[in-house]
């Protein structure tokens, strides 16, 4: 099989074609995830909010593809943006995925509860420093909020997922 083309971003080599596990994309089962990996997908995109992390982790193991060959993305949902909740969410995601780290950890949505962005960005940076993720970023942030998040985060972002 030929290598999948990648996008480079601040050290991250992200496979262009990703297999999304949002329930909106259809039924997400370990078999579907394993099949996606067997046919050549190398980027899996999941999120705590999706409820598909367990199936994603089971599918990764069932596929026979080495973990080091999979670019795994997950997200922390807006309900867990306080520092302690954020850390707990990351630990639960890693447990569900049955892995020690993800390749990319994103803040899924900006706060709806007026949680200080500085607190969330500190928690995101801490997850990276602790080796729970190789790269970090945000999803669904507008440009002004992205600029503020980048200013407040002591670690460099690799991704804005829109």
Buried (B, 14 or more C-beta within 10 A) or exposed (E): EEEBEBEEBEEBBBBEEBBBBBEEEEEBBBBBBBBBBBEBBBBBBBBBBBBBBBBBBBBBBBBEBEBEEBBBBBBBBBBBBBBEBBBEBBEBBBEBBBBEBBBBBBBBBBBEEEBEBEBBBBBBBBBBEEEBBBBBBBBBBEEEBBEBBBEBBEBBBBBBBE
